[in-house]
Amino acid sequence: MDLIEAIQSRKSIRGFKPDPVPKQALKEIIEIASRAPSSLNTQPWECTVVAGEVIEKIKQGSVEQFASGVAPHPETVWHEGLEGKYRKRQVALGIQLYQLMDIGREDREKKIDWVKRGFRFFDAPAAIILSIDESARDVAQFDIGTITQTIALAAMNYGLGTCIQGQGIMYPEVIRKFTGIPETKRLSINLAIGYPDWDFPANKVQSERESIEITTTWCGI
Ligand SMILES: Cc1cc2nc3c(=O)[nH]c(=O)nc-3n(C[C@H](O)[C@H](O)[C@H](O)COP(=O)(O)O)c2cc1C
């Protein structure tokens, strides 16, 4: 797959076919993505792949926590108290998603269903959880970003789609219970991964991007 085409066509996939992802494909994707750069070549990422019975138990465990009113308590902060243009961009995404999923402003039940779906890795047959050892935890987040995007791009070459997701690991004790990831590792991010169901409405989201006229300053060129 052409590199530029992959970058331009990658999008978050929030609806998957039930078909399992072959272990060999996941292995190759992680191997390829491990070429991602990291500060001082420290490669602080640790990948845990969940599928089959294990992912199903995690899905159930996280949904149960949510349904019983336990507040999500992620170990990584991805964003906080969004305001101004950041809040505007978040709202624009939410509006698109809710319109496509036919979720009305006041439709509490459908909203809750959507949140549960997120806790179920959007019903993906597999997920990759990235964690960081506590010895690297304060410095490694940037490096996790490089491998995460590289996994998402490499996956496309196998016909797979991903959603980079914080929500899947918001109940860390559920993840630890079924994967054995110890307390000494911080859960950083996950990717839901599987074959995209292109008929699933949320997969039609076209997220917007700010013009580079606004994001880029040119000096000496
Ligand atoms: C660090 C990070 C965390 C994210 N967490 C979630 C999440 O919990 N749920 C979700 O639906 N999308 C999540 N996303 C996906 C973003 O919403 C998505 O990348 C963004 O809206 C741009 O859309 P695109 O990926 O389709 O280009 C996350 C993305 C990143 C980079």
The ligand as a MOL file (V3000), in Angstrom:
LIG
                    3D

  0  0  0     0  0            999 V3000
M  V30 BEGIN CTAB
M  V30 COUNTS 31 33 0 0 0
M  V30 BEGIN ATOM
M  V30 1 C -4.6070 9.2290 22.3540 0
M  V30 2 C -5.8960 8.9450 21.6350 0
M  V30 3 C -6.9780 8.4570 22.3360 0
M  V30 4 C -8.1910 8.1880 21.6670 0
M  V30 5 N -9.2300 7.6580 22.3720 0
M  V30 6 C -10.3940 7.3890 21.7310 0
M  V30 7 C -11.4800 6.7860 22.4380 0
M  V30 8 O -11.3980 6.4710 23.6350 0
M  V30 9 N -12.6370 6.5700 21.7590 0
M  V30 10 C -12.7640 6.8690 20.4280 0
M  V30 11 O -13.8190 6.6390 19.8570 0
M  V30 12 N -11.7430 7.4020 19.7190 0
M  V30 13 C -10.5590 7.6640 20.3380 0
M  V30 14 N -9.4980 8.1910 19.6450 0
M  V30 15 C -9.6470 8.4350 18.1900 0
M  V30 16 C -9.8360 9.9100 17.8830 0
M  V30 17 O -11.1290 10.3140 18.2230 0
M  V30 18 C -9.5680 10.1180 16.3910 0
M  V30 19 O -8.2430 9.7590 16.0930 0
M  V30 20 C -9.8140 11.5490 15.9270 0
M  V30 21 O -11.1540 11.9010 16.1030 0
M  V30 22 C -9.4490 11.7450 14.4680 0
M  V30 23 O -10.2150 10.8720 13.6730 0
M  V30 24 P -9.5560 9.7840 12.7230 0
M  V30 25 O -8.7240 8.8630 13.5860 0
M  V30 26 O -10.7150 9.0830 12.1060 0
M  V30 27 O -8.6940 10.4960 11.7400 0
M  V30 28 C -8.2920 8.4420 20.2810 0
M  V30 29 C -7.1810 8.9030 19.5680 0
M  V30 30 C -5.9930 9.1410 20.2260 0
M  V30 31 C -4.7960 9.6270 19.4270 0
M  V30 END ATOM
M  V30 BEGIN BOND
M  V30 1 1 1 2
M  V30 2 1 2 3
M  V30 3 2 2 30
M  V30 4 2 3 4
M  V30 5 1 4 5
M  V30 6 1 4 28
M  V30 7 2 5 6
M  V30 8 1 6 7
M  V30 9 1 6 13
M  V30 10 2 7 8
M  V30 11 1 7 9
M  V30 12 1 9 10
M  V30 13 2 10 11
M  V30 14 1 10 12
M  V30 15 2 12 13
M  V30 16 1 13 14
M  V30 17 1 14 15
M  V30 18 1 14 28
M  V30 19 1 15 16
M  V30 20 1 16 17
M  V30 21 1 16 18
M  V30 22 1 18 19
M  V30 23 1 18 20
M  V30 24 1 20 21
M  V30 25 1 20 22
M  V30 26 1 22 23
M  V30 27 1 23 24
M  V30 28 2 24 25
M  V30 29 1 24 26
M  V30 30 1 24 27
M  V30 31 2 28 29
M  V30 32 1 29 30
M  V30 33 1 30 31
M  V30 END BOND
M  V30 END CTAB
M  END
